[in-house]
């Protein structure tokens, strides 16, 4: 599906984490707060020691650590009002998109996008 950006999103990559299926992470913190951002877990990679937020749905818990159920990157996508993106998937109110002009990929808050109705 195609979407138009209705609100700018500036990338925050202070805690960029990229993992592969079956990688192990330590769960440090469950998100508590705004219900829009529920089901996120702050983790640290066993292999790289990189930290970042991971969707709960991507984790299979084993005591104090978890195993990734699929590949995941927390890479966000810079977008500006009027940009066009194609959405690959959504999780926890974020959309994984491809920017139609630059070809870059990453996550954008779903609230920043509006579907383009094609006839």
Phi and psi in radians as a Rosetta constraint file:
Dihedral C 1 N 2 CA 2 C 2 CIRCULARHARMONIC -1.777 0.35
Dihedral N 2 CA 2 C 2 N 3 CIRCULARHARMONIC 2.495 0.35
Dihedral C 2 N 3 CA 3 C 3 CIRCULARHARMONIC -2.336 0.35
Dihedral N 3 CA 3 C 3 N 4 CIRCULARHARMONIC 2.666 0.35
Dihedral C 3 N 4 CA 4 C 4 CIRCULARHARMONIC -1.885 0.35
Dihedral N 4 CA 4 C 4 N 5 CIRCULARHARMONIC 2.479 0.35
Dihedral C 4 N 5 CA 5 C 5 CIRCULARHARMONIC -1.396 0.35
Dihedral N 5 CA 5 C 5 N 6 CIRCULARHARMONIC 2.200 0.35
Dihedral C 5 N 6 CA 6 C 6 CIRCULARHARMONIC -1.917 0.35
Dihedral N 6 CA 6 C 6 N 7 CIRCULARHARMONIC -0.069 0.35
Dihedral C 6 N 7 CA 7 C 7 CIRCULARHARMONIC -2.655 0.35
Dihedral N 7 CA 7 C 7 N 8 CIRCULARHARMONIC 2.290 0.35
Dihedral C 7 N 8 CA 8 C 8 CIRCULARHARMONIC -1.017 0.35
Dihedral N 8 CA 8 C 8 N 9 CIRCULARHARMONIC 2.599 0.35
Dihedral C 8 N 9 CA 9 C 9 CIRCULARHARMONIC -2.339 0.35
Dihedral N 9 CA 9 C 9 N 10 CIRCULARHARMONIC 2.096 0.35
Dihedral C 9 N 10 CA 10 C 10 CIRCULARHARMONIC -1.782 0.35
Dihedral N 10 CA 10 C 10 N 11 CIRCULARHARMONIC 2.264 0.35
Dihedral C 10 N 11 CA 11 C 11 CIRCULARHARMONIC -1.120 0.35
Dihedral N 11 CA 11 C 11 N 12 CIRCULARHARMONIC 2.396 0.35
Dihedral C 11 N 12 CA 12 C 12 CIRCULARHARMONIC -2.078 0.35
Dihedral N 12 CA 12 C 12 N 13 CIRCULARHARMONIC 1.756 0.35
Dihedral C 12 N 13 CA 13 C 13 CIRCULARHARMONIC -1.957 0.35
Dihedral N 13 CA 13 C 13 N 14 CIRCULARHARMONIC 0.546 0.35
Dihedral C 13 N 14 CA 14 C 14 CIRCULARHARMONIC -1.071 0.35
Dihedral N 14 CA 14 C 14 N 15 CIRCULARHARMONIC -0.580 0.35
Dihedral C 14 N 15 CA 15 C 15 CIRCULARHARMONIC -2.184 0.35
Dihedral N 15 CA 15 C 15 N 16 CIRCULARHARMONIC 1.020 0.35
Dihedral C 15 N 16 CA 16 C 16 CIRCULARHARMONIC -1.296 0.35
Dihedral N 16 CA 16 C 16 N 17 CIRCULARHARMONIC 2.191 0.35
Dihedral C 16 N 17 CA 17 C 17 CIRCULARHARMONIC -2.281 0.35
Dihedral N 17 CA 17 C 17 N 18 CIRCULARHARMONIC 2.320 0.35
Dihedral C 17 N 18 CA 18 C 18 CIRCULARHARMONIC -2.223 0.35
Dihedral N 18 CA 18 C 18 N 19 CIRCULARHARMONIC 2.206 0.35
Dihedral C 18 N 19 CA 19 C 19 CIRCULARHARMONIC -2.355 0.35
Dihedral N 19 CA 19 C 19 N 20 CIRCULARHARMONIC 2.767 0.35
Dihedral C 19 N 20 CA 20 C 20 CIRCULARHARMONIC -1.919 0.35
Dihedral N 20 CA 20 C 20 N 21 CIRCULARHARMONIC 2.750 0.35
Dihedral C 20 N 21 CA 21 C 21 CIRCULARHARMONIC -0.895 0.35
Dihedral N 21 CA 21 C 21 N 22 CIRCULARHARMONIC 2.402 0.35
Dihedral C 21 N 22 CA 22 C 22 CIRCULARHARMONIC 1.357 0.35
Dihedral N 22 CA 22 C 22 N 23 CIRCULARHARMONIC -0.049 0.35
Dihedral C 22 N 23 CA 23 C 23 CIRCULARHARMONIC -1.099 0.35
Dihedral N 23 CA 23 C 23 N 24 CIRCULARHARMONIC 2.639 0.35
Dihedral C 23 N 24 CA 24 C 24 CIRCULARHARMONIC -1.851 0.35
Dihedral N 24 CA 24 C 24 N 25 CIRCULARHARMONIC 2.462 0.35
Dihedral C 24 N 25 CA 25 C 25 CIRCULARHARMONIC -2.335 0.35
Dihedral N 25 CA 25 C 25 N 26 CIRCULARHARMONIC 2.664 0.35
Dihedral C 25 N 26 CA 26 C 26 CIRCULARHARMONIC -1.614 0.35
Dihedral N 26 CA 26 C 26 N 27 CIRCULARHARMONIC 2.286 0.35
Dihedral C 26 N 27 CA 27 C 27 CIRCULARHARMONIC -1.464 0.35
Dihedral N 27 CA 27 C 27 N 28 CIRCULARHARMONIC 2.128 0.35
Dihedral C 27 N 28 CA 28 C 28 CIRCULARHARMONIC -1.759 0.35
Dihedral N 28 CA 28 C 28 N 29 CIRCULARHARMONIC -0.621 0.35
Dihedral C 28 N 29 CA 29 C 29 CIRCULARHARMONIC -2.804 0.35
Dihedral N 29 CA 29 C 29 N 30 CIRCULARHARMONIC 2.336 0.35
Dihedral C 29 N 30 CA 30 C 30 CIRCULARHARMONIC -1.571 0.35
Dihedral N 30 CA 30 C 30 N 31 CIRCULARHARMONIC 2.419 0.35
Dihedral C 30 N 31 CA 31 C 31 CIRCULARHARMONIC -1.184 0.35
Dihedral N 31 CA 31 C 31 N 32 CIRCULARHARMONIC 2.314 0.35
Dihedral C 31 N 32 CA 32 C 32 CIRCULARHARMONIC -2.252 0.35
Dihedral N 32 CA 32 C 32 N 33 CIRCULARHARMONIC 2.244 0.35
Dihedral C 32 N 33 CA 33 C 33 CIRCULARHARMONIC 2.628 0.35
Dihedral N 33 CA 33 C 33 N 34 CIRCULARHARMONIC -2.389 0.35
Dihedral C 33 N 34 CA 34 C 34 CIRCULARHARMONIC -0.856 0.35
Dihedral N 34 CA 34 C 34 N 35 CIRCULARHARMONIC 2.145 0.35
Dihedral C 34 N 35 CA 35 C 35 CIRCULARHARMONIC -1.024 0.35
Dihedral N 35 CA 35 C 35 N 36 CIRCULARHARMONIC -0.413 0.35
Dihedral C 35 N 36 CA 36 C 36 CIRCULARHARMONIC -1.098 0.35
Dihedral N 36 CA 36 C 36 N 37 CIRCULARHARMONIC -0.490 0.35
Dihedral C 36 N 37 CA 37 C 37 CIRCULARHARMONIC -1.842 0.35
Dihedral N 37 CA 37 C 37 N 38 CIRCULARHARMONIC 0.397 0.35
Dihedral C 37 N 38 CA 38 C 38 CIRCULARHARMONIC -1.208 0.35
Dihedral N 38 CA 38 C 38 N 39 CIRCULARHARMONIC 2.843 0.35
Dihedral C 38 N 39 CA 39 C 39 CIRCULARHARMONIC 1.225 0.35
Dihedral N 39 CA 39 C 39 N 40 CIRCULARHARMONIC 0.588 0.35
Dihedral C 39 N 40 CA 40 C 40 CIRCULARHARMONIC -2.027 0.35
Dihedral N 40 CA 40 C 40 N 41 CIRCULARHARMONIC 2.485 0.35
Dihedral C 40 N 41 CA 41 C 41 CIRCULARHARMONIC -2.217 0.35
Dihedral N 41 CA 41 C 41 N 42 CIRCULARHARMONIC 2.247 0.35
Dihedral C 41 N 42 CA 42 C 42 CIRCULARHARMONIC -1.471 0.35
Dihedral N 42 CA 42 C 42 N 43 CIRCULARHARMONIC 2.142 0.35
Dihedral C 42 N 43 CA 43 C 43 CIRCULARHARMONIC -2.281 0.35
Dihedral N 43 CA 43 C 43 N 44 CIRCULARHARMONIC 2.871 0.35
Dihedral C 43 N 44 CA 44 C 44 CIRCULARHARMONIC -2.208 0.35
Dihedral N 44 CA 44 C 44 N 45 CIRCULARHARMONIC 2.328 0.35
Dihedral C 44 N 45 CA 45 C 45 CIRCULARHARMONIC -1.245 0.35
Dihedral N 45 CA 45 C 45 N 46 CIRCULARHARMONIC 2.328 0.35
Dihedral C 45 N 46 CA 46 C 46 CIRCULARHARMONIC -1.110 0.35
Dihedral N 46 CA 46 C 46 N 47 CIRCULARHARMONIC -0.639 0.35
Dihedral C 46 N 47 CA 47 C 47 CIRCULARHARMONIC -1.452 0.35
Dihedral N 47 CA 47 C 47 N 48 CIRCULARHARMONIC -0.794 0.35
Dihedral C 47 N 48 CA 48 C 48 CIRCULARHARMONIC -1.813 0.35
Dihedral N 48 CA 48 C 48 N 49 CIRCULARHARMONIC -0.237 0.35
Dihedral C 48 N 49 CA 49 C 49 CIRCULARHARMONIC 1.113 0.35
Dihedral N 49 CA 49 C 49 N 50 CIRCULARHARMONIC 0.254 0.35
Dihedral C 49 N 50 CA 50 C 50 CIRCULARHARMONIC -1.298 0.35
Dihedral N 50 CA 50 C 50 N 51 CIRCULARHARMONIC 2.585 0.35
Dihedral C 50 N 51 CA 51 C 51 CIRCULARHARMONIC -2.088 0.35
Dihedral N 51 CA 51 C 51 N 52 CIRCULARHARMONIC 2.664 0.35
Dihedral C 51 N 52 CA 52 C 52 CIRCULARHARMONIC 3.033 0.35
Dihedral N 52 CA 52 C 52 N 53 CIRCULARHARMONIC 3.015 0.35
Dihedral C 52 N 53 CA 53 C 53 CIRCULARHARMONIC -1.488 0.35
Dihedral N 53 CA 53 C 53 N 54 CIRCULARHARMONIC 2.340 0.35
Dihedral C 53 N 54 CA 54 C 54 CIRCULARHARMONIC -2.235 0.35
Dihedral N 54 CA 54 C 54 N 55 CIRCULARHARMONIC 2.399 0.35
Dihedral C 54 N 55 CA 55 C 55 CIRCULARHARMONIC -1.073 0.35
Dihedral N 55 CA 55 C 55 N 56 CIRCULARHARMONIC 2.380 0.35
Dihedral C 55 N 56 CA 56 C 56 CIRCULARHARMONIC -0.921 0.35
Dihedral N 56 CA 56 C 56 N 57 CIRCULARHARMONIC -0.668 0.35
Dihedral C 56 N 57 CA 57 C 57 CIRCULARHARMONIC -1.115 0.35
Dihedral N 57 CA 57 C 57 N 58 CIRCULARHARMONIC -0.284 0.35
Dihedral C 57 N 58 CA 58 C 58 CIRCULARHARMONIC -1.585 0.35
Dihedral N 58 CA 58 C 58 N 59 CIRCULARHARMONIC -0.019 0.35
Dihedral C 58 N 59 CA 59 C 59 CIRCULARHARMONIC -1.997 0.35
Dihedral N 59 CA 59 C 59 N 60 CIRCULARHARMONIC 2.402 0.35
Dihedral C 59 N 60 CA 60 C 60 CIRCULARHARMONIC -1.971 0.35
Dihedral N 60 CA 60 C 60 N 61 CIRCULARHARMONIC 1.947 0.35
Dihedral C 60 N 61 CA 61 C 61 CIRCULARHARMONIC -1.328 0.35
Dihedral N 61 CA 61 C 61 N 62 CIRCULARHARMONIC 2.373 0.35
Dihedral C 61 N 62 CA 62 C 62 CIRCULARHARMONIC -2.321 0.35
Dihedral N 62 CA 62 C 62 N 63 CIRCULARHARMONIC 1.691 0.35
Dihedral C 62 N 63 CA 63 C 63 CIRCULARHARMONIC 0.923 0.35
Dihedral N 63 CA 63 C 63 N 64 CIRCULARHARMONIC -2.097 0.35
Dihedral C 63 N 64 CA 64 C 64 CIRCULARHARMONIC -1.555 0.35
Dihedral N 64 CA 64 C 64 N 65 CIRCULARHARMONIC -0.002 0.35
Dihedral C 64 N 65 CA 65 C 65 CIRCULARHARMONIC -2.185 0.35
Dihedral N 65 CA 65 C 65 N 66 CIRCULARHARMONIC 2.978 0.35
Dihedral C 65 N 66 CA 66 C 66 CIRCULARHARMONIC -2.347 0.35
Dihedral N 66 CA 66 C 66 N 67 CIRCULARHARMONIC 2.789 0.35
Dihedral C 66 N 67 CA 67 C 67 CIRCULARHARMONIC -1.969 0.35
Dihedral N 67 CA 67 C 67 N 68 CIRCULARHARMONIC 2.381 0.35
Dihedral C 67 N 68 CA 68 C 68 CIRCULARHARMONIC -1.253 0.35
Dihedral N 68 CA 68 C 68 N 69 CIRCULARHARMONIC 2.322 0.35
Dihedral C 68 N 69 CA 69 C 69 CIRCULARHARMONIC -1.486 0.35
Dihedral N 69 CA 69 C 69 N 70 CIRCULARHARMONIC -0.318 0.35
Dihedral C 69 N 70 CA 70 C 70 CIRCULARHARMONIC -2.769 0.35
Dihedral N 70 CA 70 C 70 N 71 CIRCULARHARMONIC 2.901 0.35
Dihedral C 70 N 71 CA 71 C 71 CIRCULARHARMONIC -1.018 0.35
Dihedral N 71 CA 71 C 71 N 72 CIRCULARHARMONIC 2.539 0.35
Dihedral C 71 N 72 CA 72 C 72 CIRCULARHARMONIC -2.642 0.35
Dihedral N 72 CA 72 C 72 N 73 CIRCULARHARMONIC 2.416 0.35
Dihedral C 72 N 73 CA 73 C 73 CIRCULARHARMONIC -2.330 0.35
Dihedral N 73 CA 73 C 73 N 74 CIRCULARHARMONIC 2.404 0.35
Dihedral C 73 N 74 CA 74 C 74 CIRCULARHARMONIC -1.520 0.35
Dihedral N 74 CA 74 C 74 N 75 CIRCULARHARMONIC 0.205 0.35
Dihedral C 74 N 75 CA 75 C 75 CIRCULARHARMONIC -1.016 0.35
Dihedral N 75 CA 75 C 75 N 76 CIRCULARHARMONIC 2.172 0.35
Dihedral C 75 N 76 CA 76 C 76 CIRCULARHARMONIC -1.686 0.35
Dihedral N 76 CA 76 C 76 N 77 CIRCULARHARMONIC 2.873 0.35
Dihedral C 76 N 77 CA 77 C 77 CIRCULARHARMONIC -2.053 0.35
Dihedral N 77 CA 77 C 77 N 78 CIRCULARHARMONIC 2.174 0.35
Dihedral C 77 N 78 CA 78 C 78 CIRCULARHARMONIC -1.216 0.35
Dihedral N 78 CA 78 C 78 N 79 CIRCULARHARMONIC 2.214 0.35
Dihedral C 78 N 79 CA 79 C 79 CIRCULARHARMONIC -2.435 0.35
Dihedral N 79 CA 79 C 79 N 80 CIRCULARHARMONIC 2.668 0.35
Dihedral C 79 N 80 CA 80 C 80 CIRCULARHARMONIC -2.159 0.35
Dihedral N 80 CA 80 C 80 N 81 CIRCULARHARMONIC 2.724 0.35
Dihedral C 80 N 81 CA 81 C 81 CIRCULARHARMONIC -0.902 0.35
Dihedral N 81 CA 81 C 81 N 82 CIRCULARHARMONIC 2.298 0.35
Dihedral C 81 N 82 CA 82 C 82 CIRCULARHARMONIC 1.664 0.35
Dihedral N 82 CA 82 C 82 N 83 CIRCULARHARMONIC -0.284 0.35
Dihedral C 82 N 83 CA 83 C 83 CIRCULARHARMONIC -1.106 0.35
Dihedral N 83 CA 83 C 83 N 84 CIRCULARHARMONIC 2.672 0.35
Dihedral C 83 N 84 CA 84 C 84 CIRCULARHARMONIC -1.953 0.35
Dihedral N 84 CA 84 C 84 N 85 CIRCULARHARMONIC 2.373 0.35
Dihedral C 84 N 85 CA 85 C 85 CIRCULARHARMONIC -2.344 0.35
Dihedral N 85 CA 85 C 85 N 86 CIRCULARHARMONIC 2.704 0.35
Dihedral C 85 N 86 CA 86 C 86 CIRCULARHARMONIC -1.883 0.35
Dihedral N 86 CA 86 C 86 N 87 CIRCULARHARMONIC 2.270 0.35
Dihedral C 86 N 87 CA 87 C 87 CIRCULARHARMONIC -1.602 0.35
Dihedral N 87 CA 87 C 87 N 88 CIRCULARHARMONIC 2.285 0.35
Dihedral C 87 N 88 CA 88 C 88 CIRCULARHARMONIC -1.636 0.35
Dihedral N 88 CA 88 C 88 N 89 CIRCULARHARMONIC -0.658 0.35
Dihedral C 88 N 89 CA 89 C 89 CIRCULARHARMONIC -2.907 0.35
Dihedral N 89 CA 89 C 89 N 90 CIRCULARHARMONIC 2.875 0.35
Dihedral C 89 N 90 CA 90 C 90 CIRCULARHARMONIC -2.234 0.35
Dihedral N 90 CA 90 C 90 N 91 CIRCULARHARMONIC 2.613 0.35
Dihedral C 90 N 91 CA 91 C 91 CIRCULARHARMONIC -2.726 0.35
Dihedral N 91 CA 91 C 91 N 92 CIRCULARHARMONIC 2.277 0.35
Dihedral C 91 N 92 CA 92 C 92 CIRCULARHARMONIC 0.878 0.35
Dihedral N 92 CA 92 C 92 N 93 CIRCULARHARMONIC 0.814 0.35
Dihedral C 92 N 93 CA 93 C 93 CIRCULARHARMONIC 1.179 0.35
Dihedral N 93 CA 93 C 93 N 94 CIRCULARHARMONIC 0.370 0.35
Dihedral C 93 N 94 CA 94 C 94 CIRCULARHARMONIC -2.138 0.35
Dihedral N 94 CA 94 C 94 N 95 CIRCULARHARMONIC 2.604 0.35
Dihedral C 94 N 95 CA 95 C 95 CIRCULARHARMONIC -2.056 0.35
Dihedral N 95 CA 95 C 95 N 96 CIRCULARHARMONIC 2.319 0.35
Dihedral C 95 N 96 CA 96 C 96 CIRCULARHARMONIC -1.587 0.35
Dihedral N 96 CA 96 C 96 N 97 CIRCULARHARMONIC 2.055 0.35
Dihedral C 96 N 97 CA 97 C 97 CIRCULARHARMONIC -2.218 0.35
Dihedral N 97 CA 97 C 97 N 98 CIRCULARHARMONIC 2.812 0.35
Dihedral C 97 N 98 CA 98 C 98 CIRCULARHARMONIC -2.005 0.35
Dihedral N 98 CA 98 C 98 N 99 CIRCULARHARMONIC 2.191 0.35
Dihedral C 98 N 99 CA 99 C 99 CIRCULARHARMONIC -1.262 0.35
Dihedral N 99 CA 99 C 99 N 100 CIRCULARHARMONIC 2.161 0.35
Dihedral C 99 N 100 CA 100 C 100 CIRCULARHARMONIC -1.191 0.35
Dihedral N 100 CA 100 C 100 N 101 CIRCULARHARMONIC -0.398 0.35
Dihedral C 100 N 101 CA 101 C 101 CIRCULARHARMONIC -1.586 0.35
Dihedral N 101 CA 101 C 101 N 102 CIRCULARHARMONIC -0.799 0.35
Dihedral C 101 N 102 CA 102 C 102 CIRCULARHARMONIC -1.635 0.35
Dihedral N 102 CA 102 C 102 N 103 CIRCULARHARMONIC -0.379 0.35
Dihedral C 102 N 103 CA 103 C 103 CIRCULARHARMONIC 1.395 0.35
Dihedral N 103 CA 103 C 103 N 104 CIRCULARHARMONIC -0.035 0.35
Dihedral C 103 N 104 CA 104 C 104 CIRCULARHARMONIC -1.239 0.35
Dihedral N 104 CA 104 C 104 N 105 CIRCULARHARMONIC 2.662 0.35
Dihedral C 104 N 105 CA 105 C 105 CIRCULARHARMONIC -2.104 0.35
Dihedral N 105 CA 105 C 105 N 106 CIRCULARHARMONIC 2.679 0.35
Dihedral C 105 N 106 CA 106 C 106 CIRCULARHARMONIC 2.884 0.35
Dihedral N 106 CA 106 C 106 N 107 CIRCULARHARMONIC -3.132 0.35
Dihedral C 106 N 107 CA 107 C 107 CIRCULARHARMONIC -1.559 0.35
Dihedral N 107 CA 107 C 107 N 108 CIRCULARHARMONIC 2.465 0.35
Dihedral C 107 N 108 CA 108 C 108 CIRCULARHARMONIC -2.361 0.35
Dihedral N 108 CA 108 C 108 N 109 CIRCULARHARMONIC 2.406 0.35
Dihedral C 108 N 109 CA 109 C 109 CIRCULARHARMONIC -1.010 0.35
Dihedral N 109 CA 109 C 109 N 110 CIRCULARHARMONIC 2.341 0.35
Dihedral C 109 N 110 CA 110 C 110 CIRCULARHARMONIC -1.018 0.35
Dihedral N 110 CA 110 C 110 N 111 CIRCULARHARMONIC -0.567 0.35
Dihedral C 110 N 111 CA 111 C 111 CIRCULARHARMONIC -1.152 0.35
Dihedral N 111 CA 111 C 111 N 112 CIRCULARHARMONIC -0.233 0.35
Dihedral C 111 N 112 CA 112 C 112 CIRCULARHARMONIC -1.556 0.35
Dihedral N 112 CA 112 C 112 N 113 CIRCULARHARMONIC -0.020 0.35
Dihedral C 112 N 113 CA 113 C 113 CIRCULARHARMONIC -2.116 0.35
Dihedral N 113 CA 113 C 113 N 114 CIRCULARHARMONIC 2.638 0.35
Dihedral C 113 N 114 CA 114 C 114 CIRCULARHARMONIC -2.350 0.35
Dihedral N 114 CA 114 C 114 N 115 CIRCULARHARMONIC 2.312 0.35
Dihedral C 114 N 115 CA 115 C 115 CIRCULARHARMONIC -1.138 0.35
Dihedral N 115 CA 115 C 115 N 116 CIRCULARHARMONIC 2.504 0.35
Dihedral C 115 N 116 CA 116 C 116 CIRCULARHARMONIC -1.654 0.35
Dihedral N 116 CA 116 C 116 N 117 CIRCULARHARMONIC 2.050 0.35
Dihedral C 116 N 117 CA 117 C 117 CIRCULARHARMONIC -1.423 0.35
Dihedral N 117 CA 117 C 117 N 118 CIRCULARHARMONIC 1.962 0.35
Dihedral C 117 N 118 CA 118 C 118 CIRCULARHARMONIC -1.770 0.35
Dihedral N 118 CA 118 C 118 N 119 CIRCULARHARMONIC 2.399 0.35
